[in-house]
């Protein structure tokens, strides 16, 4: 019986039979449909996904005319810390544009959080100005809301990670609500400084990493940014396939945020006024690539169908069907990209 | 009341996050002479595992998870009173840490909250904990199990370092080790020689209880 090379979610290589791959595709689709309460992929789509996974060649690509644009999070840092090429960030923007063909990129600080950045924003704006002088592509500024940084001892707010295990629920919720106010203020401040420096947009990356309050902070900051700087683009990137309920009762526009899957996350993102939504589906390291990509595509397809703004799917280490490994393997990366674009109908990556 | 009803009520009390009801069911089980271990394993634990599953699906949230764990803890305390000698042998101490270089501890916190409800005493060393400190604390507290969490591929090697250090110091057979965290897998556990791997908090509870038996 012939077998096909593929990988586990941790990147290790495995061989699977056609029947095993088809079975895992079906299981991945069913898992996403069950958790997200969304439709399955069609049989035709699952067959095509099988074709993509089993295509000969290490690298696969989308059909001509199906190309999509790319955005990135902290893109200008990655040549330095992934490739070990020491490079000033505005130069990395130029390399990304002129050598790698990036369609847009963001500049981010190594301390990738708005709270950390606000104190050094005077050092960040010249980098943005220089990049804007030289680049043709849109250059955004990116960071995370990172609500945890507002808790004691790093910040002014009580630490809900300590309060929750003590069953001090009300206190933990109040602390999160207070942290939202601080985070929104910092995000709007940095967005304003970057607007003045010529930024084309602001990337609120990994919203929800600290739970539903973190996601709410991203939404409220977007509202204020769009109100003050209507022509500054806003990208909201998610942190996972559902919003973790650290608070559990927070709402935005009458909708509870905790537990929302991508097809509902994107609707709140739209309401807040964002221009791009970065959908995230986490990779399960214990499952195969066929399982992970089938699950991811099912979530993404439902998200794109629901969306009225472009959806740029996160496809990096540990998300978007990509394996959780230091260097994501090119066979997995290109197959995930092709599947997300051609079946999931992603607007960008 | 039948055994089936007691078990169902025990499960439901946890699902309803009703601490008073959980305590009442535990007392009733004892009054009716039902094996407390059975009530725990087939009643309350079924409830807490269901809660864990709902949490992992985004259908219930951290406050509910914590409160249901509290309800479970209260019920376990009642059942513990009726377990003499036998219970003391079943329950042991566990060291739990996020390995050095890694500051992620939300998942660890969830796992600890659930494991504690099963009567295991968990010593939480927090995050970014060096291997030396983990071993030192395990020795000090007389732990049976050492659990480590890593959320980064760059910090996973510290789980392997723990295994190596335990072997170097002739302590490997003294402890059972369990690992977890997003990038970890059963294959990683096998490769480094850990005794168990848990994919999530609910599985962690069962695995730790199993390790405690050895």
Interface residues (C-beta under 8 A of the other chain):
Chain A: X8 X9 X10 X12 X35 X161 X164 X165 X167 X169 X172 X173 X211 X212 X242 X243 X244 X245 X246 X247 X248 X258 X259 X260 X261 X282 X285 X286 X317 X318 X324 X325 X326
Chain B: X57 X58 X59 X60 X61 X62 X63 X64 X66 X67 X70 X105 X106 X109 X112 X113 X153 X154 X182 X183 X184 X185 X186 X187 X188 X199
